[in-house]
Amino acid sequence: MPTPTELAHDAQKHVDKLRAEFDMREKELDKLNLQALRENLAVLQSRLDKLEKHIGESDRRRWQFVYIFAGAAATLLVTVLVQLVLLPLVKK
C-alpha cells in the first residue's frame, strides 16, 4: 500500500500534468482567438477599402457634375454675349 507521501507525490504529478495541459489548451484558445481576430480584421479592412473606394468615386462624380454645370453655364453666358453682340449688327 502506498504511503501518504507517495500518494501526495502522485497527486502532485497529476496536478502538474493537468496544469501543463490546461496551459497548452489556454495557449491554443488564445491562438484561435487571435486567428478569429485576424480574420475579422481582414474583413473590416476589406470593408474599409470598399468604403474609401466608394467615397473616391462619389467625389469624382460630384466634381463631374460641377464641371458639367459650369460648362453649361459658360456656354449659356457665351451664347447670350454673342447674341448681344450680334443683335445690333442684325438690326442695321
Buried (B, 14 or more C-beta within 10 A) or exposed (E): EEEEEEEEEEEEEEEEEEEEEEEEEEEEEEEEEEEEEEEEEEEEEEEEEEEEEEEEEEEEEEEEEEEEEEEEEEEEEEEEEEEEEEEEEEEE
